Amino acid sequence: MDLILIEGYKYESYPKAVIIRNKEDIKLLDKLNNISAVLTWIPLTIRHSYPVFPITEYKIFHEWLFENLSKNE
């Protein structure tokens, strides 16, 4: 198995991809730890140390995800 996706444990210390659906979700970026990437439905102008992918570019996110998984093996 290469990948296990778990939903609902955003406050745990696991590496995570955060989904931003609306402006209210942006505050999660300051509350959560171990963020590896962000997928967003809205434009983000805030700069962070992790990659941000528009939801419409999910194929690019998939490529990034599997490339980074192979680095951790």
N, C-alpha and C positions, 0 to 999 in steps of 0.2 A: 504494500500500500504506500503510495506516495504522499497522500494528502488526506487529512481529516478536517472537515469544516464543521465548526460548532457554532450555533447561534444562541445568543442569550447570555453569554458570559463576558460581557464587555468590561466588567470591573475586575476580572481576574488578570493575572500577570502574563497570560499567554500572548504571543505575538498576534496582532489582529489587523484586519482591514476594516476600517470604519466607513459606514455608508451615511452620507449626508443627504437627506431628502429635502430639507427646508432650512430656513435661516435659524430656527430654534435648535437644530441639531449641531450647529457650528460650535456651541459651547462644549460639546463632548470632546472636542480636540484638546481643550485645556484640562478636562477632568480625567481622561483616560491615560493609561501608561502603555508602553510597549506597542505603540502604533507603528505598523510596518508600511501601510499605504492607506489612501483615502479614495473612495469612489464617490462621486458627487453628482447630484441632479441639478445643482445650481452652481454658477461660477463662484470660485473662491479666489479672493485677491490676497489673502493672508499667506505669507511664505512660511513653510515648515521644513523640517529636515527630512521628511518622508515624501515619496512621490504622490501626486494627486492626479487621478484619472477621471475625466468626465465619464458618466455612465454610458454615453454613446460610444466610448472607445474601449468597451469591455474586452475586445480581442487583444488590444495592446496590454491591458491589465493581465490577461491570461498569460501572455508571453512573458511579462515581467515576473509574474508569480512563479511560473515553472522554471524560469532562469534562476531566480533566487532560491528556490527549493534545491536545485542541483548544487548550489554553492554551499548549502548546509549539510550535504551528505559526507 
